[in-house]
Amino acid sequence: MNSSVFVVSVMIGIGIVAFGFGFAVREAISVLADVDRVYDDRSADLDDA
């Protein structure tokens, strides 16, 4: 196997993993932000009661 082909395939694999990880982190942050917003709404309702 040619070493340059191996290096390129490793770089592509790292890029895919990094992209997937970045996407997962972004999704987790948006989910946490939504949960935080819902929790704030609920505590505001409790304050009104």
N, CA, C and O atoms as a GROMACS GRO file, in nm:
protein
  196
    1MET      N    1   0.085  -0.120   0.000
    1MET     CA    2   0.000   0.000   0.000
    1MET      C    3   0.089   0.126   0.000
    1MET      O    4   0.188   0.133   0.072
    2ASN      N    5   0.051   0.221  -0.079
    2ASN     CA    6   0.129   0.346  -0.090
    2ASN      C    7   0.109   0.427   0.038
    2ASN      O    8  -0.004   0.442   0.086
    3SER      N    9   0.218   0.481   0.093
    3SER     CA   10   0.210   0.554   0.220
    3SER      C   11   0.129   0.683   0.206
    3SER      O   12   0.059   0.722   0.300
    4SER      N   13   0.136   0.751   0.090
    4SER     CA   14   0.061   0.876   0.073
    4SER      C   15  -0.089   0.848   0.072
    4SER      O   16  -0.168   0.928   0.122
    5VAL      N   17  -0.129   0.735   0.014
    5VAL     CA   18  -0.271   0.697   0.013
    5VAL      C   19  -0.317   0.674   0.158
    5VAL      O   20  -0.426   0.717   0.196
    6PHE      N   21  -0.234   0.607   0.237
    6PHE     CA   22  -0.266   0.581   0.377
    6PHE      C   23  -0.280   0.712   0.454
    6PHE      O   24  -0.375   0.728   0.531
    7VAL      N   25  -0.187   0.804   0.434
    7VAL     CA   26  -0.192   0.933   0.504
    7VAL      C   27  -0.319   1.009   0.468
    7VAL      O   28  -0.385   1.064   0.555
    8VAL      N   29  -0.353   1.010   0.339
    8VAL     CA   30  -0.473   1.081   0.294
    8VAL      C   31  -0.599   1.018   0.356
    8VAL      O   32  -0.688   1.090   0.402
    9SER      N   33  -0.605   0.886   0.357
    9SER     CA   34  -0.723   0.820   0.414
    9SER      C   35  -0.734   0.846   0.563
    9SER      O   36  -0.845   0.861   0.614
   10VAL      N   37  -0.622   0.850   0.634
   10VAL     CA   38  -0.623   0.882   0.777
   10VAL      C   39  -0.671   1.026   0.799
   10VAL      O   40  -0.751   1.053   0.889
   11MET      N   41  -0.621   1.118   0.716
   11MET     CA   42  -0.663   1.259   0.727
   11MET      C   43  -0.814   1.271   0.705
   11MET      O   44  -0.881   1.343   0.779
   12ILE      N   45  -0.867   1.202   0.604
   12ILE     CA   46  -1.011   1.205   0.576
   12ILE      C   47  -1.088   1.147   0.694
   12ILE      O   48  -1.190   1.202   0.735
   13GLY      N   49  -1.039   1.038   0.748
   13GLY     CA   50  -1.105   0.976   0.864
   13GLY      C   51  -1.107   1.070   0.984
   13GLY      O   52  -1.209   1.083   1.051
   14ILE      N   53  -0.995   1.135   1.011
   14ILE     CA   54  -0.988   1.232   1.121
   14ILE      C   55  -1.084   1.348   1.096
   14ILE      O   56  -1.151   1.395   1.188
   15GLY      N   57  -1.091   1.395   0.973
   15GLY     CA   58  -1.181   1.504   0.937
   15GLY      C   59  -1.327   1.467   0.961
   15GLY      O   60  -1.404   1.546   1.015
   16ILE      N   61  -1.364   1.344   0.921
   16ILE     CA   62  -1.502   1.297   0.940
   16ILE      C   63  -1.532   1.288   1.090
   16ILE      O   64  -1.638   1.332   1.135
   17VAL      N   65  -1.440   1.230   1.166
   17VAL     CA   66  -1.461   1.216   1.311
   17VAL      C   67  -1.472   1.354   1.377
   17VAL      O   68  -1.559   1.376   1.461
   18ALA      N   69  -1.382   1.446   1.338
   18ALA     CA   70  -1.384   1.581   1.396
   18ALA      C   71  -1.514   1.652   1.362
   18ALA      O   72  -1.572   1.720   1.447
   19PHE      N   73  -1.560   1.638   1.237
   19PHE     CA   74  -1.686   1.700   1.196
   19PHE      C   75  -1.802   1.641   1.275
   19PHE      O   76  -1.888   1.715   1.325
   20GLY      N   77  -1.806   1.508   1.286
   20GLY     CA   78  -1.912   1.442   1.362
   20GLY      C   79  -1.910   1.484   1.509
   20GLY      O   80  -2.016   1.507   1.569
   21PHE      N   81  -1.792   1.494   1.567
   21PHE     CA   82  -1.780   1.534   1.707
   21PHE      C   83  -1.827   1.678   1.725
   21PHE      O   84  -1.900   1.709   1.819
   22GLY      N   85  -1.785   1.766   1.634
   22GLY     CA   86  -1.828   1.906   1.641
   22GLY      C   87  -1.979   1.918   1.629
   22GLY      O   88  -2.042   1.997   1.700
   23PHE      N   89  -2.039   1.838   1.538
   23PHE     CA   90  -2.184   1.841   1.520
   23PHE      C   91  -2.253   1.792   1.647
   23PHE      O   92  -2.352   1.852   1.691
   24ALA      N   93  -2.202   1.685   1.707
   24ALA     CA   94  -2.260   1.630   1.830
   24ALA      C   95  -2.252   1.732   1.944
   24ALA      O   96  -2.348   1.748   2.019
   25VAL      N   97  -2.138   1.800   1.956
   25VAL     CA   98  -2.122   1.902   2.060
   25VAL      C   99  -2.222   2.015   2.040
   25VAL      O  100  -2.284   2.063   2.135
   26ARG      N  101  -2.238   2.058   1.913
   26ARG     CA  102  -2.332   2.167   1.884
   26ARG      C  103  -2.475   2.125   1.919
   26ARG      O  104  -2.551   2.203   1.977
   27GLU      N  105  -2.512   2.000   1.883
   27GLU     CA  106  -2.645   1.949   1.916
   27GLU      C  107  -2.665   1.944   2.067
   27GLU      O  108  -2.770   1.984   2.117
   28ALA      N  109  -2.564   1.896   2.140
   28ALA     CA  110  -2.575   1.886   2.286
   28ALA      C  111  -2.593   2.024   2.348
   28ALA      O  112  -2.673   2.041   2.440
   29ILE      N  113  -2.519   2.123   2.298
   29ILE     CA  114  -2.531   2.260   2.351
   29ILE      C  115  -2.671   2.314   2.326
   29ILE      O  116  -2.730   2.376   2.414
   30SER      N  117  -2.725   2.292   2.205
   30SER     CA  118  -2.859   2.344   2.174
   30SER      C  119  -2.964   2.274   2.260
   30SER      O  120  -3.060   2.337   2.306
   31VAL      N  121  -2.948   2.143   2.283
   31VAL     CA  122  -3.042   2.069   2.368
   31VAL      C  123  -3.034   2.122   2.511
   31VAL      O  124  -3.138   2.144   2.575
   32LEU      N  125  -2.913   2.142   2.563
   32LEU     CA  126  -2.897   2.195   2.698
   32LEU      C  127  -2.958   2.334   2.709
   32LEU      O  128  -3.020   2.368   2.810
   33ALA      N  129  -2.940   2.416   2.606
   33ALA     CA  130  -2.998   2.550   2.605
   33ALA      C  131  -3.150   2.542   2.610
   33ALA      O  132  -3.215   2.619   2.681
   34ASP      N  133  -3.208   2.449   2.534
   34ASP     CA  134  -3.354   2.431   2.535
   34ASP      C  135  -3.401   2.386   2.673
   34ASP      O  136  -3.499   2.439   2.726
   35VAL      N  137  -3.332   2.290   2.733
   35VAL     CA  138  -3.368   2.240   2.866
   35VAL      C  139  -3.361   2.355   2.967
   35VAL      O  140  -3.449   2.370   3.051
   36ASP      N  141  -3.254   2.435   2.958
   36ASP     CA  142  -3.237   2.548   3.049
   36ASP      C  143  -3.352   2.647   3.032
   36ASP      O  144  -3.403   2.700   3.132
   37ARG      N  145  -3.394   2.673   2.908
   37ARG     CA  146  -3.504   2.766   2.882
   37ARG      C  147  -3.634   2.712   2.941
   37ARG      O  148  -3.709   2.786   3.004
   38VAL      N  149  -3.660   2.583   2.920
   38VAL     CA  150  -3.782   2.520   2.975
   38VAL      C  151  -3.780   2.529   3.127
   38VAL      O  152  -3.882   2.560   3.189
   39TYR      N  153  -3.665   2.502   3.187
   39TYR     CA  154  -3.653   2.508   3.333
   39TYR      C  155  -3.679   2.651   3.382
   39TYR      O  156  -3.747   2.670   3.483
   40ASP      N  157  -3.626   2.750   3.312
   40ASP     CA  158  -3.650   2.890   3.349
   40ASP      C  159  -3.798   2.923   3.340
   40ASP      O  160  -3.852   2.990   3.429
   41ASP      N  161  -3.865   2.878   3.234
   41ASP     CA  162  -4.009   2.903   3.219
   41ASP      C  163  -4.085   2.842   3.335
   41ASP      O  164  -4.177   2.904   3.390
   42ARG      N  165  -4.048   2.720   3.374
   42ARG     CA  166  -4.118   2.650   3.480
   42ARG      C  167  -4.098   2.723   3.614
   42ARG      O  168  -4.193   2.737   3.692
   43SER      N  169  -3.976   2.768   3.641
   43SER     CA  170  -3.950   2.839   3.767
   43SER      C  171  -4.023   2.974   3.768
   43SER      O  172  -4.065   3.020   3.873
   44ALA      N  173  -4.037   3.038   3.650
   44ALA     CA  174  -4.111   3.164   3.641
   44ALA      C  175  -4.259   3.138   3.675
   44ALA      O  176  -4.322   3.218   3.743
   45ASP      N  177  -4.313   3.026   3.626
   45ASP     CA  178  -4.452   2.991   3.657
   45ASP      C  179  -4.469   2.968   3.806
   45ASP      O  180  -4.569   3.008   3.865
   46LEU      N  181  -4.370   2.903   3.869
   46LEU     CA  182  -4.378   2.878   4.012
   46LEU      C  183  -4.375   3.010   4.090
   46LEU      O  184  -4.444   3.024   4.191
   47ASP      N  185  -4.296   3.106   4.042
   47ASP     CA  186  -4.290   3.236   4.108
   47ASP      C  187  -4.425   3.307   4.102
   47ASP      O  188  -4.465   3.373   4.197
   48ASP      N  189  -4.495   3.294   3.989
   48ASP     CA  190  -4.626   3.359   3.973
   48ASP      C  191  -4.728   3.299   4.069
   48ASP      O  192  -4.816   3.371   4.117
   49ALA      N  193  -4.720   3.169   4.097
   49ALA     CA  194  -4.822   3.100   4.178
   49ALA      C  195  -4.824   3.146   4.323
   49ALA      O  196  -4.904   3.097   4.402
   0.00000   0.00000   0.00000
